[in-house]
Amino acid sequence: MGLFSQIAMLRDIPEEDLARGQIGTIVEVLSPTACIAEFLDEQGDTVAIRTLRTDDFMLLHHPAVVKVA
């Protein structure tokens, strides 16, 4: 888990309008088991900024991009 890592929610948080599967970005790492994540809408506006435990989300891994010259 690192700064600007992308995450996906593993559970709903209705009071924040966050749904399971929703994608967010880690904006601050608080400890090995907690972080602050930001969630955006389709227009790029912030929907929620929420402190989460690592069991609230999963890290998303993207394959390396290889450029062919």
Order of alpha helices (4+ residues) and beta strands (2+ residues): beta-beta-beta-beta-beta
